[in-house]
Each structure stands twice: as structure tokens, then as C-alpha cells.
Amino acid sequence: MIYDIIICSRRKLLADAGKIAAVFMANFTAYSCSNLSEKKTDPATESTVSGGNCSANGTSAAISANHGHVLTVTSGEVNALAQITYDITGTSGHFHDVTITAAQFTTLQSNQGIQITSSFNGHVHIVTVNCL
């Protein structure tokens, strides 16, 4: 009889522990991701600006809630005026890409900044591209 109580209690304990672990991991992930954007200034609030010279100097890129993503757009790419999809993975350990259309390259050629949204991989990033 005591053996049956112990086995039943052990099963319940293991089942409850699994539920607790799942809740903990969900909250830990949400907390970790939310803190990523708190550690750095969020470029999603950064606005596009005019000025610089994209055709001569290329661009700078700011990525919202960034945790290792990188985007480099050269002056040659701006001048080609052809749509390009960039892999912005960088050191983040997970994939996102962004596409700059020919029309957006025309905007960059006129030294106006643009904002684009990355592909979805559990979350997205807003990428602000301005001329250097």
C-alpha cells in the first residue's frame, strides 16, 4: 500500500515537474528575448534620413532588437539598381534575410534612407538603411 502511494506520488511529481519546466522555459525565452532589445538602443525608432552619398560611400544599417545581425550594402550594389536579398545572420546563430528592391535602391541613390523588415524566424527585425 505505501509502495502504491510512493509510485503514484512519484508519477505525479514527474508529470508536474514536466509542466513546470515547460512554463519556465517559455518564460525564460520571452524574458531573454525581451531583454535583448533593452540592452541596446532600438533602431526601429531610428528614422530614415536624407544626406550622405550612397552611390559613392555605401550605407550604414541599424537593426532593431539586434543580437548579432549584420547588413552591409556597398556603393556598387546601390549603383547596380538590381534587387538583392541579403543574409543578415551575422553572429546571431539564426537566419534572417532582407530584400532591397530596385525601387529602394533608386531611393538610396537619391540619398534617402529606407526601412525594411526581415524575414520571420520566430521574430522579425526592422532594418534602417541610411547613406554614408
Number of C-alpha atoms within 10 A of each C-alpha: 5 7 8 9 10 11 11 11 12 12 12 12 12 11 11 12 12 12 11 11 11 12 11 12 11 11 12 12 11 11 11 11 14 12 12 15 15 10 11 12 15 16 18 16 10 16 14 14 14 16 14 18 18 28 21 15 15 23 23 16 19 22 26 22 24 19 18 13 21 17 20 14 19 15 19 13 16 25 17 14 18 14 15 16 10 16 17 20 16 14 11 13 9 13 15 20 18 19 15 20 15 16 12 20 24 16 17 27 21 16 21 20 24 20 18 16 18 19 17 12 11 7 10 15 22 21 23 24 27 25 26 17
